[in-house]
Amino acid sequence: RAYARNTNHCFEFPSTQFPLHVTFIATAINQIIVCKGTDTNVNYGGVQLYIDSDGKAAFYINPTSGSTANRIPLVSTTSVDITGNVKTMVTVTKDSANNHRLFLNGILEATVTSTYTAWANSYPLQIGAAYLSGSINNASPGLCVFSVKLVFGVCEYTSNFKVDLSNPYFPVQETFVDVWVDPSERKNMTLATGVSDIKERSGNDLHFTQATTAYQPALMQGYSN
């Protein structure tokens, strides 16, 4: 199990155009991949990318706190392969016309048009679980996240695009990256009892830390550098 939490509360999910790319291996359903919700209920406020009870990739943008009534839902039509060590990439984009799209391995799966934007909140961006009411909830033991990239101000993709999942670093190369988390390289990590810090690589210093020893993910052998 691995869990990362960005404690820079100034970070907000973009209200303008963006692509969000996440590569991972999942072996179970009901897995939180990325979320930025409130401190009492992960379903309230902000954004959430996860694998639902049907094994499908789902992404929500919630414009208000304390309610799920107005959430923008994007759910893939194809289930994520959770039967073994199969790397998957989910991409979510928003264009200038407020079209939100979800791609699974570069294939367009869902489109929703809405002017809603994510509720701005001071809670951290989290990967692999949700930190609620002072403790980790919805931890994802059946999930290994390889890389997260979020780009502000451009959409990048409105139709199918090529993905090379054999690339050990990232299947798609972009420019103007605002958040780039790549724990596959040893030099990006700080070790305590486990991994206490992962340096993100965009140059914007939006690093991920886990100060609580019991929750620090273990460093696995076979890293690239």
TORVEXRO-563932 format. One record per residue: residue number from 1; residue in three letters; x, y negated, z of N, C-alpha, C, O in turn. Coordinates in steps of 0.2 Angstrom, whole numbers, plus 5000, padded with zeros to 4 digits. Atoms other than C-alpha are relative to their C-alpha. Example, Ala and Ser with C-alpha at 12.3 -4.5 7.8 and 13.67 -1.06 7.14 Angstrom:
<rovos>
ROVO  num  residuo   n_X   n_Y   n_Z  ca_X  ca_Y  ca_Z   c_X   c_Y   c_Z   o_X   o_Y   o_Z
ROVO    1      Ala  5004  5006  5000  5062  5022  5039  5004  4994  5000  5009  4995  5003
ROVO    2      Ser  4996  5006  4999  5068  5005  5036  4996  4995  5003  4999  4989  5004
</rovos>
This chain:
<rovos>
ROVO  num  residuo   n_X   n_Y   n_Z  ca_X  ca_Y  ca_Z   c_X   c_Y   c_Z   o_X   o_Y   o_Z
ROVO    1      Arg  5004  5006  5000  5000  5000  5000  5004  4994  5000  5009  4994  5004
ROVO    2      Ala  4997  5006  5000  5006  4983  4996  4995  4994  5000  4990  4994  4997
ROVO    3      Tyr  5004  5006  5000  4999  4966  5000  5004  4994  5000  5009  4993  5004
ROVO    4      Ala  4996  5007  5000  5005  4948  4996  4995  4995  5001  4989  4995  4999
ROVO    5      Arg  5004  5005  4998  4998  4932  5002  5004  4993  4999  5009  4992  5002
ROVO    6      Asn  4996  5006  5002  5003  4915  4995  4997  4995  5005  4991  4993  5006
ROVO    7      Thr  5002  5005  4995  5003  4903  5010  5000  4993  4999  4999  4989  5003
ROVO    8      Asn  5001  5007  5002  5004  4887  5000  4993  4998  4999  4990  5000  4993
ROVO    9      His  5007  5001  5001  4987  4881  5003  4998  4994  4995  4992  4993  4993
ROVO   10      Cys  5001  5005  5005  4989  4867  4990  4998  5003  4993  4995  5000  4989
ROVO   11      Phe  5002  4997  5006  4987  4880  4976  4993  5001  4999  4989  5003  5004
ROVO   12      Glu  5007  4999  5002  4970  4880  4968  4999  5003  4993  5003  5002  4989
ROVO   13      Phe  5001  4997  5007  4963  4891  4954  4998  4994  4995  4994  4990  4997
ROVO   14      Pro  5001  5006  5005  4963  4880  4938  4992  4999  4999  4989  5004  4998
ROVO   15      Ser  5007  5002  5002  4946  4871  4934  5000  4999  4992  4995  4999  4989
ROVO   16      Thr  5000  5001  5007  4952  4869  4916  5002  5006  4997  5001  5012  5000
ROVO   17      Gln  4998  4994  5003  4958  4881  4903  5005  5004  5003  5010  5001  5007
ROVO   18      Phe  4995  4996  4997  4968  4896  4909  5000  5007  4997  4995  5009  4994
ROVO   19      Pro  5000  4993  5000  4974  4914  4906  5003  5003  5006  5008  5000  5009
ROVO   20      Leu  4998  4996  4995  4976  4926  4920  5002  5007  4998  4997  5010  4996
ROVO   21      His  4998  4993  5003  4986  4942  4916  5002  5003  5007  5006  5001  5011
ROVO   22      Val  4998  4996  4994  4988  4956  4929  5001  5007  4997  4997  5010  4994
ROVO   23      Thr  4998  4993  5002  4997  4973  4926  5000  5004  5006  5003  5001  5011
ROVO   24      Phe  5000  4996  4994  4994  4987  4938  4999  5007  4998  4997  5009  4993
ROVO   25      Ile  5003  4994  5000  4991  5005  4941  4996  5001  5006  4997  5000  5011
ROVO   26      Ala  5005  4999  4995  4976  5010  4950  4998  5008  5000  4998  5011  4995
ROVO   27      Thr  5002  4993  4999  4971  5027  4957  4993  5001  5004  4992  5007  5006
ROVO   28      Ala  5006  5000  4996  4955  5023  4966  4995  4994  4998  4998  4989  4995
ROVO   29      Ile  5005  5005  5001  4939  5013  4964  5000  4995  5006  5003  4996  5011
ROVO   30      Asn  5001  5005  4995  4934  4997  4974  5007  4998  5003  5008  4997  5008
ROVO   31      Gln  4994  5002  4999  4951  4990  4973  5001  4992  4999  4999  4990  4993
ROVO   32      Ile  4998  5007  5001  4955  4971  4976  5006  4999  4997  5011  5001  4999
ROVO   33      Ile  4994  5002  5003  4968  4965  4964  5002  4993  5001  5008  4993  5004
ROVO   34      Val  4998  5007  4998  4968  4946  4966  4994  4997  5003  4988  4998  5000
ROVO   35      Cys  5006  5004  4998  4957  4935  4976  5002  4994  5004  5008  4993  5006
ROVO   36      Lys  4999  5006  4997  4955  4918  4983  4994  4998  5003  4990  4994  5000
ROVO   37      Gly  5007  5001  4997  4940  4918  4995  5001  4996  5006  5005  4992  5007
ROVO   38      Thr  5000  5003  4993  4936  4912  5012  5003  5004  5005  5005  5010  5003
ROVO   39      Asp  4996  4996  4995  4943  4918  5028  4995  5004  5004  4997  5008  5009
ROVO   40      Thr  5005  4995  4997  4927  4927  5033  4996  5005  4996  4994  5010  4998
ROVO   41      Asn  5003  4995  5004  4920  4935  5018  5003  4999  4993  5003  4994  4990
ROVO   42      Val  4996  5000  5006  4930  4939  5002  4995  4998  4994  4997  4996  4989
ROVO   43      Asn  5005  5001  5006  4914  4938  4991  4998  4992  5000  4994  4990  4995
ROVO   44      Tyr  5003  5007  5000  4911  4919  4996  5006  4996  4998  5012  4996  5000
ROVO   45      Gly  4996  5005  5002  4920  4906  4987  5006  5002  4996  5008  5008  4996
ROVO   46      Gly  4994  4999  5003  4935  4905  4975  4999  5005  4994  4994  5005  4991
ROVO   47      Val  5000  4995  5006  4939  4920  4963  5001  5006  5003  5004  5007  5008
ROVO   48      Gln  4999  4993  4998  4940  4938  4964  5001  5005  4994  4996  5005  4989
ROVO   49      Leu  4999  4995  5005  4947  4951  4952  5001  5007  5003  5006  5008  5007
ROVO   50      Tyr  4999  4994  4997  4945  4969  4956  4997  5006  4996  4994  5005  4991
ROVO   51      Ile  5003  4994  5003  4940  4987  4951  4994  5002  5004  4994  5003  5010
ROVO   52      Asp  5006  4999  4996  4922  4990  4955  4998  5007  5001  5002  5012  5000
ROVO   53      Ser  5001  4994  4998  4913  5005  4961  4999  5005  4994  4998  5011  4994
ROVO   54      Asp  5000  4996  5006  4911  5011  4943  5006  5001  4996  5007  5004  4991
ROVO   55      Gly  4994  4999  5002  4929  5010  4940  5002  4995  4994  5006  4995  4990
ROVO   56      Lys  4999  5005  5005  4927  4994  4929  5004  4994  5003  5003  4993  5008
ROVO   57      Ala  4997  5007  4998  4937  4978  4929  4995  4995  5001  4991  4994  4996
ROVO   58      Ala  5005  5005  4999  4927  4964  4936  5003  4994  5003  5008  4994  5007
ROVO   59      Phe  4997  5006  4998  4931  4946  4939  4994  4995  5001  4989  4995  4997
ROVO   60      Tyr  5005  5004  4998  4920  4933  4948  5003  4993  5001  5009  4992  5004
ROVO   61      Ile  4999  5007  4998  4921  4914  4949  4994  4998  5004  4988  4998  5002
ROVO   62      Asn  5005  5002  4995  4911  4907  4964  5000  4993  5001  5006  4990  5004
ROVO   63      Pro  4999  5008  4999  4907  4888  4964  4999  4998  5007  5000  4992  5008
ROVO   64      Thr  5002  5003  4993  4901  4887  4982  5002  5005  5005  5003  5011  5004
ROVO   65      Ser  4998  4996  4994  4905  4893  4999  4994  5003  5003  4989  5000  5003
ROVO   66      Gly  5006  4997  4996  4894  4905  5009  4995  5003  4996  4989  5005  4999
ROVO   67      Ser  5005  4997  5004  4884  4912  4995  5003  5003  4993  5008  5001  4991
ROVO   68      Thr  4998  4996  5006  4886  4924  4980  4994  4998  4994  4995  5001  4989
ROVO   69      Ala  5006  5001  5004  4870  4917  4971  5002  4998  4993  4999  4999  4988
ROVO   70      Asn  4998  5003  5006  4879  4907  4958  5007  5003  4997  5010  4999  4993
ROVO   71      Arg  4994  4998  5003  4894  4918  4954  5000  5001  4993  4995  5004  4990
ROVO   72      Ile  4999  4998  5007  4900  4920  4936  5003  5007  5000  5008  5008  5002
ROVO   73      Pro  4997  4993  5000  4902  4938  4933  5003  5002  4993  5000  5000  4988
ROVO   74      Leu  4998  4997  5006  4913  4946  4920  5002  5007  5002  5006  5008  5006
ROVO   75      Val  4999  4993  4998  4913  4965  4920  5002  5004  4993  4998  5003  4988
ROVO   76      Ser  4998  4997  5006  4922  4976  4907  4995  5005  4999  4992  5008  5003
ROVO   77      Thr  5004  4994  5002  4912  4989  4897  5003  5006  5000  5000  5011  5000
ROVO   78      Thr  4996  4994  5000  4926  5001  4898  5003  5001  5007  5005  4996  5010
ROVO   79      Ser  4997  4999  4993  4932  5009  4914  5007  5001  5000  5010  5003  4995
ROVO   80      Val  4992  4999  4999  4950  5008  4920  5001  5007  5001  4998  5010  5005
ROVO   81      Asp  4998  4993  4999  4959  5024  4919  5003  5001  5007  5009  4998  5008
ROVO   82      Ile  4998  4999  4993  4961  5029  4937  5002  5007  5002  5003  5009  5007
ROVO   83      Thr  4998  4993  4999  4966  5047  4934  5007  5002  5001  5009  5007  5003
ROVO   84      Gly  4993  4999  4999  4985  5045  4935  5004  4994  5000  5001  4988  5000
ROVO   85      Asn  4995  5006  5000  5000  5034  4933  4999  4997  4993  5003  4997  4989
ROVO   86      Val  5002  5003  5006  4992  5024  4919  5000  4992  5001  4996  4989  5004
ROVO   87      Lys  4999  5008  4999  4998  5005  4918  4994  4997  4996  4993  4999  4990
ROVO   88      Thr  5005  5004  5003  4984  4993  4914  5001  4993  5000  5004  4991  5005
ROVO   89      Met  5000  5007  4999  4983  4975  4910  4993  4997  4999  4989  4998  4994
ROVO   90      Val  5007  5004  5001  4967  4964  4913  5002  4993  4999  5006  4990  5003
ROVO   91      Thr  4999  5007  5002  4967  4947  4906  4993  4996  5001  4988  4999  4998
ROVO   92      Val  5006  5005  5000  4954  4933  4910  5002  4993  4997  5007  4991  5000
ROVO   93      Thr  4998  5007  5003  4954  4917  4900  4994  4996  5000  4988  4998  5001
ROVO   94      Lys  5005  5005  5000  4944  4901  4900  5002  4995  4994  5008  4993  4995
ROVO   95      Asp  4999  5004  5006  4943  4890  4884  4997  4993  5002  4994  4992  5007
ROVO   96      Ser  5002  5007  4999  4939  4871  4882  4993  5000  5000  4990  4994  5002
ROVO   97      Ala  5007  5000  5000  4921  4876  4879  4997  5004  5005  4991  5005  5005
ROVO   98      Asn  5003  4997  4994  4919  4884  4896  4998  5008  4998  4994  5010  5002
ROVO   99      Asn  5001  4993  5001  4919  4902  4888  5005  5004  5004  5011  5003  5004
ROVO  100      His  4996  4996  4995  4926  4914  4901  5000  5007  4996  4995  5010  4995
ROVO  101      Arg  4999  4993  5003  4933  4931  4893  5004  5004  5004  5009  5002  5008
ROVO  102      Leu  4996  4995  4996  4939  4947  4901  5002  5005  4994  4998  5007  4990
ROVO  103      Phe  4997  4995  5005  4951  4958  4891  5003  5006  5004  5006  5005  5009
ROVO  104      Leu  4997  4994  4997  4956  4976  4895  5005  5002  4995  5004  5005  4990
ROVO  105      Asn  4995  4998  5004  4973  4980  4888  5000  4996  4993  5001  4999  4988
ROVO  106      Gly  5000  5004  5006  4971  4966  4875  4993  5000  4996  4993  4997  4991
ROVO  107      Ile  5007  4999  5003  4953  4971  4870  4995  4996  5003  4994  4997  5009
ROVO  108      Leu  5005  5004  4997  4939  4959  4873  4994  5004  5002  4992  5008  4999
ROVO  109      Glu  5005  4996  4997  4927  4967  4885  4993  4996  5002  4988  4999  5002
ROVO  110      Ala  5006  5004  4997  4915  4953  4891  5001  4992  4999  5007  4990  4999
ROVO  111      Thr  5000  5008  5001  4911  4934  4888  4994  4997  5004  4989  5000  5003
ROVO  112      Val  5006  5004  4996  4901  4922  4899  5002  4993  4999  5008  4991  5000
ROVO  113      Thr  4999  5007  5000  4899  4904  4896  4997  4996  5006  4991  4997  5007
ROVO  114      Ser  5003  5003  4994  4897  4893  4911  5005  4994  5002  5011  4994  5001
ROVO  115      Thr  4996  5005  4998  4902  4876  4917  5002  5000  5007  5006  4995  5010
ROVO  116      Tyr  4998  4999  4993  4905  4882  4935  5007  5001  5000  5011  5003  4996
ROVO  117      Thr  4993  4999  4999  4922  4881  4942  5001  5003  5007  4996  5002  5011
ROVO  118      Ala  4999  4997  4994  4929  4890  4957  5000  4995  5006  5003  4989  5005
ROVO  119      Trp  5001  5005  4994  4925  4882  4974  5007  4999  5003  5011  5004  5004
ROVO  120      Ala  4993  5002  4997  4941  4873  4980  5000  5001  5007  4996  4999  5011
ROVO  121      Asn  4999  4998  4993  4947  4880  4997  5007  5000  5001  5012  5001  4997
ROVO  122      Ser  4993  5000  4998  4963  4880  5007  5002  5007  5002  5008  5007  5005
ROVO  123      Tyr  4998  4993  4998  4963  4899  5009  5005  5002  4995  5005  5000  4989
ROVO  124      Pro  4995  4998  5005  4978  4908  5001  4998  5004  4994  4992  5008  4995
ROVO  125      Leu  5001  4995  5005  4979  4917  4985  5003  5006  5002  5008  5007  5005
ROVO  126      Gln  4998  4994  4997  4980  4935  4989  5000  5006  4995  4996  5006  4990
ROVO  127      Ile  4999  4994  5005  4986  4951  4979  5000  5006  5004  5004  5007  5009
ROVO  128      Gly  5000  4994  4997  4981  4968  4984  4996  5002  5006  4995  5007  5008
ROVO  129      Ala  5005  4999  4994  4969  4965  4999  4997  4993  5001  4999  4988  4997
ROVO  130      Ala  5003  5007  4998  4959  4951  5007  5002  4999  5008  5001  5004  5012
ROVO  131      Tyr  4998  5001  4993  4965  4943  5023  4994  4996  5003  4992  4990  5002
ROVO  132      Leu  5007  5002  4997  4948  4940  5033  5000  5000  5007  5002  5005  5011
ROVO  133      Ser  5001  5001  4993  4945  4933  5050  5006  5003  5004  5006  5006  5010
ROVO  134      Gly  4993  4999  4997  4964  4935  5055  5002  5007  4999  5007  5009  5003
ROVO  135      Ser  4997  4993  5001  4966  4953  5049  4999  5002  4992  4995  4999  4989
ROVO  136      Ile  5001  4998  5007  4968  4962  5032  4994  5005  5000  4993  5010  5003
ROVO  137      Asn  5006  4996  5002  4952  4969  5025  5001  5002  4993  5004  4999  4989
ROVO  138      Asn  5000  4997  5007  4949  4979  5009  5007  5001  4997  5008  5000  4991
ROVO  139      Ala  4993  4999  5002  4967  4984  5008  4999  5006  4994  4995  5010  4994
ROVO  140      Ser  5001  4997  5006  4970  4993  4992  5006  5006  4999  5011  5005  4996
ROVO  141      Pro  4994  4995  5000  4981  5009  4995  5000  5004  4993  5005  5007  4991
ROVO  142      Gly  5000  4996  5007  4976  5016  4977  5002  4995  4995  4999  4995  4989
ROVO  143      Leu  4998  5005  5004  4984  5001  4969  5007  4998  5000  5010  4997  5005
ROVO  144      Cys  4993  5002  5000  5001  4996  4963  5000  4994  4994  4999  4995  4988
ROVO  145      Val  5000  5006  5005  5002  4978  4955  5007  4999  4998  5012  4998  5002
ROVO  146      Phe  4993  5002  5002  5017  4975  4944  5002  4993  4999  5007  4991  5000
ROVO  147      Ser  4999  5007  5002  5015  4957  4938  4994  4996  5000  4988  4999  4998
ROVO  148      Val  5005  5005  5001  5004  4942  4939  5002  4994  4997  5007  4991  4999
ROVO  149      Lys  4999  5007  5003  5004  4927  4928  4994  4996  4999  4989  4999  4997
ROVO  150      Leu  5005  5005  5001  4993  4912  4928  5003  4994  4997  5007  4991  4999
ROVO  151      Val  4997  5006  5004  4995  4898  4916  4994  4995  5000  4988  4996  4999
ROVO  152      Phe  5005  5005  5000  4986  4881  4918  5000  4996  4993  5005  4995  4990
ROVO  153      Gly  5001  5005  5005  4979  4870  4904  5000  5003  4993  4999  4999  4988
ROVO  154      Val  5001  4997  5007  4979  4882  4889  4996  5007  5001  4996  5010  5006
ROVO  155      Cys  5005  4994  4999  4967  4897  4885  5004  5006  4997  5004  5011  5000
ROVO  156      Glu  4996  4995  5003  4979  4907  4874  4997  5005  4996  4998  5006  4990
ROVO  157      Tyr  5003  4994  5003  4967  4921  4869  4992  4999  5000  4989  4998  5005
ROVO  158      Thr  5008  4999  5001  4949  4921  4862  4998  5006  4997  4992  5007  4996
ROVO  159      Ser  5002  4994  5003  4950  4937  4853  5005  5005  5002  5010  5004  5005
ROVO  160      Asn  4996  4994  4998  4959  4954  4854  5008  4998  4998  5009  4994  4993
ROVO  161      Phe  4993  5001  5001  4978  4953  4856  5004  5006  5001  5002  5010  5005
ROVO  162      Lys  4995  4994  5000  4993  4965  4855  5003  5000  5007  5005  4995  5010
ROVO  163      Val  4997  4999  4993  4999  4972  4872  5005  5006  4999  5003  5011  4997
ROVO  164      Asp  4995  4994  5000  5015  4983  4874  5001  5002  5007  5005  4999  5011
ROVO  165      Leu  5000  4998  4993  5012  4992  4890  5006  5004  5002  5008  5006  5007
ROVO  166      Ser  4994  4997  4999  5029  5001  4888  5005  4995  5002  5010  4997  5005
ROVO  167      Asn  4996  5005  4998  5037  4984  4892  5001  5001  5008  4996  5000  5011
ROVO  168      Pro  5000  4999  4993  5044  4987  4910  4999  4993  5004  4998  4994  5010
ROVO  169      Tyr  5000  5007  4997  5043  4968  4914  4993  4997  4999  4989  4997  5004
ROVO  170      Phe  5007  5002  5001  5027  4961  4906  4998  5001  4993  5002  5000  4989
ROVO  171      Pro  5002  4998  5007  5017  4966  4891  4999  4995  4995  4999  4996  4989
ROVO  172      Val  5001  5005  5005  5014  4949  4884  5004  4994  5003  5005  4993  5009
ROVO  173      Gln  4996  5006  4998  5026  4934  4884  4997  4994  4998  4994  4992  4993
ROVO  174      Glu  5003  5006  5001  5019  4917  4887  5005  4994  5002  5011  4995  5004
ROVO  175      Thr  4996  5006  4998  5026  4899  4889  4995  4996  5005  4989  4998  5006
ROVO  176      Phe  5003  5004  4995  5021  4886  4902  4996  5004  5005  4991  5003  5007
ROVO  177      Val  5002  4995  4994  5019  4899  4916  5000  4996  5006  5005  4993  5008
ROVO  178      Asp  5000  5004  4994  5013  4891  4932  5001  5005  5006  5004  5003  5011
ROVO  179      Val  4999  4995  4995  5013  4907  4943  5002  5006  4997  4999  5009  4992
ROVO  180      Trp  4997  4994  5003  5024  4922  4939  5003  5004  5005  5008  5003  5008
ROVO  181      Val  4998  4996  4995  5025  4936  4951  5003  5007  4997  4999  5010  4994
ROVO  182      Asp  4997  4994  5003  5037  4950  4946  5004  5004  5006  5010  5002  5006
ROVO  183      Pro  4996  4996  4995  5042  4962  4961  5004  5005  4997  5007  5009  5001
ROVO  184      Ser  4996  4994  5003  5050  4974  4949  5008  4999  5000  5012  5003  5000
ROVO  185      Glu  4993  5001  5000  5067  4965  4951  5002  4998  5007  4999  4994  5011
ROVO  186      Arg  4998  5000  4993  5076  4967  4968  5002  4993  5002  5001  4991  5007
ROVO  187      Lys  4998  5007  4998  5083  4949  4967  4995  4995  5002  4996  4990  5005
ROVO  188      Asn  5005  5004  4998  5066  4942  4969  4997  5001  5007  4993  4998  5009
ROVO  189      Met  5003  4998  4993  5063  4950  4986  5005  4998  5006  5011  4998  5005
ROVO  190      Thr  4997  5000  4993  5068  4947  5004  4998  5006  5004  4992  5007  5005
ROVO  191      Leu  5002  4994  4996  5069  4962  5015  5001  4999  5007  5006  4996  5009
ROVO  192      Ala  5000  5000  4993  5065  4963  5033  4999  5007  5002  5003  5012  5000
ROVO  193      Thr  5002  4993  4999  5057  4979  5040  4998  5003  4993  4999  5008  4992
ROVO  194      Gly  5002  4999  5007  5049  4979  5023  5001  4994  4996  5006  4990  4997
ROVO  195      Val  4999  5006  5004  5047  4966  5009  4996  4994  5004  4990  4994  5004
ROVO  196      Ser  5003  5005  4997  5044  4950  5018  4999  4994  4996  4995  4989  4998
ROVO  197      Asp  5001  5006  5004  5045  4938  5004  5002  5002  4992  5006  5006  4991
ROVO  198      Ile  4999  4999  5007  5043  4939  4985  5000  4993  4996  4996  4989  4997
ROVO  199      Lys  4999  5006  5003  5050  4924  4975  4996  5000  4993  4998  5004  4989
ROVO  200      Glu  5003  5001  5007  5038  4919  4960  5005  4997  4995  5009  4993  4998
ROVO  201      Arg  4995  5002  5005  5048  4915  4944  4998  4994  4995  5002  4993  4991
ROVO  202      Ser  5002  5006  5004  5039  4900  4936  5004  4994  5001  5004  4990  4997
ROVO  203      Gly  4996  5006  4998  5050  4888  4945  4996  4995  5004  4998  4990  5006
ROVO  204      Asn  5004  5005  4996  5035  4880  4954  5000  5002  5008  4996  4998  5011
ROVO  205      Asp  4999  4998  4993  5040  4888  4971  4993  5002  5003  4992  5000  5009
ROVO  206      Leu  5006  4998  4997  5023  4896  4974  5001  5008  5002  4999  5012  4999
ROVO  207      His  4997  4993  4998  5031  4911  4983  4995  5003  5005  4990  5000  5008
ROVO  208      Phe  5005  4996  4996  5022  4925  4992  5004  5003  5006  5010  5005  5006
ROVO  209      Thr  4997  4998  4994  5026  4930  5010  4996  5004  5004  4989  5004  5004
ROVO  210      Gln  5004  4996  4995  5021  4943  5023  5004  5001  5006  5009  5005  5007
ROVO  211      Ala  4996  5000  4994  5028  4939  5040  4998  5005  5005  5002  5007  5009
ROVO  212      Thr  5002  4995  4996  5018  4952  5049  5004  5007  4998  5002  5010  4993
ROVO  213      Thr  4996  4994  5002  5030  4967  5050  4996  5006  4998  4998  5010  4993
ROVO  214      Ala  5004  4995  5002  5016  4980  5050  4997  5000  4993  4995  5006  4991
ROVO  215      Tyr  5004  5001  5006  5009  4974  5034  5005  4999  4994  5003  4998  4988
ROVO  216      Gln  4995  5001  5006  5026  4972  5024  5000  5006  4996  5001  5012  4999
ROVO  217      Pro  4999  4994  5004  5026  4984  5009  5007  5002  5000  5012  4998  5000
ROVO  218      Ala  4994  4997  5000  5040  4996  5008  5003  4999  4993  5000  4999  4988
ROVO  219      Leu  4997  5000  5007  5053  4994  4994  5001  5007  4998  5004  5011  5001
ROVO  220      Met  5000  4994  5004  5052  5008  4982  5007  5001  4996  5009  4996  4994
ROVO  221      Gln  4994  4999  5004  5068  5015  4974  4998  5000  4993  4992  5002  4991
ROVO  222      Gly  5001  5001  5008  5070  5013  4955  4999  4994  4998  4996  4993  4992
ROVO  223      Tyr  5001  5007  5002  5069  4994  4954  5005  4999  4994  5010  5003  4994
ROVO  224      Ser  4997  5001  5006  5076  4987  4938  5007  4996  5001  5012  4998  4998
ROVO  225      Asn  4994  5004  4999  5090  4975  4945  5001  5000  5008  5006  4997  5010
</rovos>
